[in-house]
Amino acid sequence: MLEPLLESPVKEKILLFIYSGEESYAREISRTFNLNLHTVQNQLLKLEAGGILFSKLRGRVRLFGLNPRYSFRKELCRLLEKVLAFLPPDEVERFYVRRIRPRRTGKPL
């Protein structure tokens, strides 16, 4: 839906995935959508250079999230919310809803 605006369907998927889960890393995105890791990394770096995303290291993993200082963050979030509302429910559930549950008590790390 946003391909004409964002130049790339990969950017659209990345933004929707990060918006729906708050933070993510390149390999998770590439595995979820079966995309080339190098392509995802390049798009993440472009979005970060444009100020739309921020990144931080957690251990050896670089996490990306929507930049809270981005001037048009509210508008971008509303646009992404609207796009998610227009996607088929099975696609939203399959790609954009991540199940995160707590670690079982006593389970070794």
N, C-alpha and C positions, 0 to 999 in steps of 0.2 A: 504493500500500500504506500509506503513512504519511499520506495525506490526512486521515483523521479526527483524527489526532494533531496534525498541523501546520497544519490549517485550509485548506491550499491545495496543489494539485498542483504549482504553480509553485515553492513552497518546497522540496518534495520533490526536484524536478528540480535546483534550484540546489544544494542540499546534496549530493546524489549527485554532481553534476558537479564541484563543488569538492573533495569528498572524493577522487574518483578521480584528479584532476589536481593537487591541492595548492593551486593558485592559479588564478584566472580573473578576467575582467572582464565587465561587463554585456553588452556587444555580442556577445562570443563566445557567451555563454549564450543570448542571444535568437536569434542566427543558428542555433545548433545545434538548438534545439527549435522554431524558427519561432514565437517568442513576441514580444509587444509589448515593445519596449525599455523603455518607461516602467514597465510592470508589473514587469519584472525588476529595474530600478533601485529601485523602491519596496520590493520584497521583500528585496533585498540590504541596504538601509538599515535595515529593520525588524530583520533578523537581526543586523546590526552593533550597533544600539541595544540589543538583548537580550544582547549580549556573546558571541554564538555565533560571529560572524565578526569578523575584523579587516580593516582596509584600509590600503593604503599606495600612495603615488604612485610610479610608475616612468615618468619622463618626464611625458607628459600623460595617462597611462592610470592609472586607479584599480584596483588589483588587490585582490581579496578572497580570504581564506583562512580556514580554521578557526582560531579563537582558541586558542593553546596554553594560555592562562590560564583558559579556560572550565572551570568546576567539574566539569561532566559530559562533558568531552571524550572520555574513554576509553569511556564508555557510549554516547555518540553515535556514535563511530567503529565500535563493535561493532554497533550497530543498523544503520548504513548499510552495513556489510560484509554483514550478513545480508540486507538488502534487495537488494543487488546479486547475492547468491547465488541469490535467488528469481526474479530477472528472466530472461526468455528470453535465451540467449546472443547471438542476433543483435542484440537491442536494446542489450545491454551493449557489444558491439563497435561498434555504429553510433554510439551517443551518448556512451559513457563512456570509451572507450579512444582517447586522442589520440596520433597518431603524431607524434613530435618527433624529427627527425633533424638532425644537424649541417649547417651551411652548407658547401656545396661549396668546396674550397680555391680561392682566387683569384676567387671570385664577388664582384662589387661589392655594396656595401651598398645 
